[in-house]
Structures are given as C-alpha cells and as structure tokens.
Amino acid sequence: MSLRIIVLTLASSTVAIAAIAQSDAALRDKANRGDANAQYELGKMYVTGKGEPQDFVQGAMWYRKAADQGYADAQLSLGAMYARGHGVPPDNVQAVFWMRKAADQGGAFAQSALGLLYAIGAVVPQDYAQSVLWFRKAADQGLAEAQFNLGVDYEKGLGVPKDLAQAAIWYRKAADQGIAEAQAELGAMYAAGEGVPLDFAKAILWLRKAADQGDAEAQCGLGLMYYKGLGVTKDDAQAAVWFRKAADQGNTDGQNLLGTLYAVGEGVPLDHGEAYFWLELGSAGKPVVTVESDLSAVRDGVASHLSSTELLQAQERVRKWTEEHAAKTNP
C-alpha cells in the first residue's frame, strides 16, 4: 500500500511539473501577444523569483508593458520598483507618477501606498492633508491598513482636527478585519475611556485579540489590566506572563514591567538577578507604562543585592541578549 502511494505521488508530481511548465509557456505567449494581465503576472514571477529566476530588470520591463496599457496593479508595482530602485534607476518622480495613475483608477492599495508616502515624506514632500485624502479613499473601500492609518491621523490630529471618537471608529473598522495594531489601540481607548465610553471588559477583549497575535504593546496593556485587576480578577502571575511575552520581543515597557515584578516578588519569585537583567534591558528605552515611578532607582536597588560577580554575569547576559535579539530582528 505504501509503495503504491509513493508511485502515485511521484506520477502526480511529474504531471504537475509538466502542467506548470505548460502554464508558464502559455502565460508568456499571452504576454507576448499583449495581454496586460499576463504581462503583469509574468513581471511578478520575475520580481518574486517564483516560476522564473529572480530578475528585477525583466520584472520591471513586463510591469511597464502592462502599466502602459492602464493595468492598475502593474502601475502600482512599477511605481514601487522606481521608489526602491529595483530593476530601474531610483526615480521619485516616476514612482509617484505610476502610483498616482493606479490610485486615480481607484486602486485601494495604490491609494493607501500614496497616502503612506505623503505621511512619512518619502519620495514626496510630507503632506498630512494629502495623506489623509488618499488614506480615506482606500479606507472607504474597506482596506484595513488604510482604516488603521486614518485612525492614527485622527488620534494624533495629523492632516485633520484631532478627534478621538473618529479615531475609534476607524480603529474599530480595521480591528474587525484583524489588524492587531488597531485592536491594541482600540483596547487602550476603552481602558482609558478616550473616544469611547470607559469599558474594561471591551478593553480586555480587544487587547487580548491583539496580544494573541503577538502585538507587544497589547501584551503590556493586557498585563497591566491583570496587574491592576481591571476587567479581570487581579492576577500578578498572569500579568507576568504577558509582560514576559512583550519583553521577549524586545519591548522595553514589557522588560521594565517584568523587571519590577521580579524586584518585588509579585507574580514571580523574588529574584534580584532577573530583576536587574530585565530592568537593564528596559533602560534602553524611555518607559511609557510602569508600576514604579523611578525605574533607575529600582534597578540600582536590586543591583546592591548582587555580588560583583553576579552583577558582571547579569551585564554579560544583557550584552548577549541584545546581540542575539539584534541579529534576529536585523538579519
């Protein structure tokens, strides 16, 4: 029985490979005959290296053929190639030219991309009003990333008057589509009663959704809810679990919060070495949320409980962790 399955699998694989080759040949034939969709798909194969050897020059060439026929996805992709200098010389004017062509056709991804360029001042001069205009066009089409970015603009008053209620509306739209950052922001707004009525149960709901997706800020927020007993029964051990998840990602708030718990033995065993380790890591960033007002004093206090050898070991551990984390995040 096993041998028969293997033979069938090999036979199926051979047929599949032949079918792919035949499909590629048919795609190229369509592209050569001027089919814009085929030209775009062939360009994408060259750019991604899937189905063809990666070749940005060939990718840009096929994108342009489709873009010249008004194919919006190709126009957006060609604009991105110009912005990055992939397969073509870097050219900000050309990048915006092609992205705007796609955006003017109503392409939500192109509109969102253009909004982002204006928001960060990349390729074009920074212009929050233009950023909001393009984000809104994409957001109105239901693009979750644009909805989140529009929420940020309303929360911070970038290109629009600051309006936390509007921010919450757009965050909710993006959160309902599973955008973790939007879920985290919405949870924080419910926890603070900003833009929405104060509601710890809803804060927990949204923070947990984001935290379960690995959002470090939400993990810190959820940990604080457990630590303070807001919307849940106070549980220092659960607080430590969530602080650790954020801390392990390099989030300095999570590191400071976890270190503070080790310093006082809440939710975790009292451990001055662990406290110093996490507080020293956390000192690299400006604390946003803490359970102690003076973290440097806490760190110095726990250091006084360590021998010189233990302190050197903790500092070496910090150095190694920092190097390993940097290697993971910037391979």
C-alpha positions in Angstrom: 0.0 0.0 0.0 2.8 2.4 0.9 4.7 1.7 -2.3 1.6 2.4 -4.4 1.0 5.7 -2.7 4.6 6.7 -3.4 4.4 5.8 -7.1 1.1 7.7 -7.4 2.7 10.7 -5.7 5.7 10.7 -8.0 3.5 10.4 -11.0 1.3 13.2 -9.9 4.3 15.4 -9.2 5.6 14.7 -12.7 2.3 15.7 -14.2 2.2 18.8 -12.0 5.6 19.9 -13.1 4.7 19.4 -16.7 1.5 21.4 -16.2 3.4 24.3 -14.6 5.8 24.4 -17.5 3.0 24.4 -20.0 1.1 27.0 -18.0 4.3 29.3 -18.0 4.6 28.9 -21.7 1.0 29.8 -22.2 1.4 32.8 -19.9 4.4 34.1 -21.8 2.7 33.6 -25.1 -0.2 35.7 -23.9 2.1 38.3 -22.6 4.0 38.5 -25.9 0.7 38.9 -27.7 -0.1 42.0 -25.5 -2.3 40.6 -22.8 -1.9 43.1 -19.9 -2.8 40.6 -17.1 -0.3 38.1 -18.5 2.3 40.7 -18.7 1.7 41.7 -15.1 1.8 38.1 -13.9 5.0 37.4 -15.8 6.6 40.5 -14.3 5.5 39.4 -10.8 7.1 36.0 -11.4 10.4 37.7 -12.3 10.3 40.0 -9.3 9.4 37.3 -6.7 11.5 34.6 -8.3 8.6 32.2 -8.3 8.3 30.4 -11.6 11.2 32.3 -13.1 14.7 33.2 -11.9 14.5 36.4 -10.0 15.3 39.3 -12.3 14.2 42.8 -11.4 15.1 44.2 -14.8 12.8 41.7 -16.6 10.2 42.2 -13.9 10.2 46.0 -14.4 10.1 45.5 -18.2 6.9 43.4 -18.1 5.3 45.6 -15.5 5.8 48.6 -17.8 4.2 46.8 -20.7 1.1 46.2 -18.6 1.2 49.6 -17.0 1.3 51.3 -20.4 -2.0 49.6 -21.1 -3.5 51.1 -18.0 -3.3 47.9 -15.8 -3.5 49.4 -12.3 -1.7 46.6 -10.4 1.2 46.9 -12.8 1.3 50.7 -12.4 1.5 50.4 -8.6 4.2 47.7 -8.8 6.2 49.7 -11.3 6.0 52.7 -9.1 7.3 50.7 -6.2 10.2 49.5 -8.4 11.1 53.1 -9.1 10.9 54.0 -5.4 13.2 51.2 -4.4 15.5 51.3 -7.5 14.8 47.6 -8.3 15.3 46.9 -12.0 15.2 50.6 -12.8 17.2 53.6 -11.6 15.7 55.1 -8.5 13.4 57.9 -9.6 11.0 59.5 -7.2 9.1 61.4 -9.9 8.4 58.2 -11.8 7.5 56.4 -8.6 4.8 58.9 -7.8 3.7 59.2 -11.4 2.9 55.5 -11.7 1.4 55.1 -8.2 -0.9 58.0 -8.8 -2.0 56.5 -12.1 -3.1 53.4 -10.2 -4.6 55.4 -7.4 -6.6 57.5 -9.8 -8.1 54.4 -11.2 -9.5 53.6 -7.7 -6.9 51.0 -6.7 -7.2 50.9 -2.9 -3.7 49.5 -2.4 -2.2 52.3 -4.6 -4.3 54.9 -2.7 -3.0 53.6 0.6 0.6 53.4 -0.6 0.4 57.0 -1.9 -1.1 58.1 1.5 1.8 56.4 3.3 4.3 58.2 1.1 2.8 61.6 1.9 2.6 60.7 5.6 6.2 59.8 6.0 7.6 62.3 3.5 9.2 59.6 1.4 9.6 60.2 -2.3 7.2 63.2 -2.0 7.3 66.1 0.5 5.5 65.3 3.7 1.9 66.5 3.4 -0.6 65.1 6.0 -3.6 66.6 4.3 -2.8 64.7 1.1 -2.0 61.6 3.2 -5.5 61.8 4.8 -7.1 62.3 1.4 -5.6 59.1 0.0 -6.0 57.0 3.1 -9.7 58.0 3.2 -10.2 56.9 -0.4 -8.7 53.5 0.4 -10.4 53.2 3.8 -13.8 53.9 2.2 -13.2 50.9 0.0 -12.6 48.8 3.1 -8.8 48.4 3.1 -7.9 47.7 6.7 -4.4 49.1 6.7 -5.8 52.5 5.4 -8.5 52.4 8.0 -5.9 51.9 10.7 -3.7 54.7 9.3 -6.7 57.1 9.1 -7.4 56.3 12.8 -3.9 57.3 13.7 -4.3 60.6 11.8 -7.5 61.3 13.8 -5.9 60.3 17.1 -2.9 62.5 16.6 -4.5 65.3 14.6 -2.4 64.8 11.5 -4.0 66.5 8.5 -7.3 66.6 10.3 -8.5 68.1 13.6 -7.8 65.7 16.5 -10.9 63.6 17.0 -10.7 60.5 19.3 -14.2 59.4 18.5 -13.4 59.3 14.8 -10.1 57.6 15.6 -12.0 54.9 17.5 -14.5 54.4 14.6 -11.7 53.8 12.1 -9.7 51.6 14.5 -12.8 49.5 15.0 -13.2 49.0 11.3 -9.6 47.8 11.0 -9.8 45.8 14.2 -12.8 43.9 12.9 -10.6 42.9 10.0 -8.0 41.5 12.3 -5.4 44.3 12.3 -3.5 43.7 15.6 -2.3 47.3 15.9 -5.9 48.6 15.6 -7.1 46.1 18.1 -4.4 47.2 20.5 -5.3 50.9 20.1 -9.0 50.3 20.4 -8.4 48.3 23.6 -6.3 51.1 25.1 -9.0 53.6 24.2 -11.6 51.5 26.1 -9.3 51.1 29.0 -8.8 54.9 29.3 -12.3 56.0 28.2 -10.9 58.0 25.3 -13.0 58.4 22.2 -15.3 55.6 23.6 -17.0 55.0 26.9 -14.8 53.6 29.6 -15.3 49.8 29.4 -12.7 47.5 30.9 -14.5 44.3 29.5 -14.2 45.6 26.0 -10.6 46.8 26.7 -9.7 43.2 27.7 -11.5 41.8 24.6 -9.6 43.9 22.2 -6.2 43.8 24.0 -6.4 40.0 24.1 -7.2 39.8 20.4 -4.1 41.9 19.6 -1.9 40.2 22.3 -2.8 36.8 20.9 -1.5 38.0 17.5 1.8 38.9 19.2 1.4 42.7 19.5 3.8 43.7 22.2 2.0 46.9 23.2 -1.2 44.9 23.7 0.6 42.3 25.7 1.9 45.0 28.0 -1.6 46.6 28.2 -3.2 43.2 29.0 -0.6 42.5 31.6 -1.4 45.8 33.3 -5.1 45.0 33.3 -4.3 41.8 35.2 -1.9 43.6 37.5 -4.4 46.2 38.4 -7.4 43.9 38.3 -9.3 46.0 35.7 -11.9 44.0 33.9 -10.4 40.8 35.2 -9.6 39.4 38.6 -6.2 40.7 39.8 -3.6 38.1 38.9 0.0 39.0 39.2 1.1 35.7 37.7 -0.9 36.4 34.5 0.5 39.9 34.4 4.0 38.5 34.5 3.1 36.1 31.7 2.0 38.9 29.4 4.9 41.2 30.4 7.3 38.4 29.5 5.8 37.9 26.1 6.3 41.6 25.3 9.8 41.6 26.9 10.9 38.7 24.9 10.1 40.7 21.7 12.4 43.5 22.9 9.6 45.7 24.1 11.2 48.0 26.7 8.0 48.6 28.6 7.5 44.8 29.0 11.1 44.5 30.1 10.7 47.2 32.7 7.4 45.9 34.0 8.7 42.3 34.3 11.9 43.5 36.0 9.8 45.4 38.5 7.8 42.3 39.3 11.0 40.3 39.9 12.3 43.1 42.2 9.3 42.9 44.5 8.4 39.2 44.0 4.9 39.8 42.6 3.6 37.1 40.2 7.2 35.7 40.0 9.7 34.6 42.6 11.7 37.4 44.2 14.9 37.4 42.1 17.3 40.3 42.1 19.4 38.9 39.2 16.4 38.6 37.0 15.1 42.0 38.1 18.4 43.6 37.2 18.6 41.8 33.8 15.2 42.9 32.6 15.5 46.5 34.1 18.9 46.9 32.5 17.4 45.8 29.1 14.5 48.1 29.6 16.6 51.1 30.3 17.5 51.3 26.6 14.0 52.8 26.0 12.0 55.6 27.6 9.4 54.0 29.8 5.8 54.6 28.7 3.9 52.5 31.2 5.4 51.4 34.6 4.4 50.2 38.0 7.2 52.2 39.7 7.9 55.9 39.2 11.7 55.6 39.3 12.9 52.6 37.4 16.6 53.6 37.7 16.3 53.6 41.5 14.7 50.2 41.4 17.5 48.9 39.1 20.2 50.4 41.4 18.4 49.0 44.4 18.4 45.4 43.1 22.0 45.8 41.9 23.0 46.5 45.5 21.8 43.0 46.4 24.1 41.4 43.8 27.8 40.5 44.4 30.3 42.0 41.9 30.5 38.6 40.2 26.7 38.3 39.9 26.5 41.8 38.6 29.1 41.2 35.9 27.3 38.0 34.9 24.0 39.8 34.6 25.6 42.5 32.5 27.2 39.9 30.2 23.8 38.3 29.9 22.3 41.6 28.8 25.0 42.1 26.2 24.5 38.6 24.7 20.7 39.0 24.7 21.0 42.4 23.0 23.3 41.0 20.3 21.1 37.9 19.7 17.9 40.0 19.5 19.6 42.4 17.1 20.6 39.5 14.9 17.1 38.2 14.8 15.4 41.5 14.1 18.1 42.7 11.6 19.3 39.5 9.9 
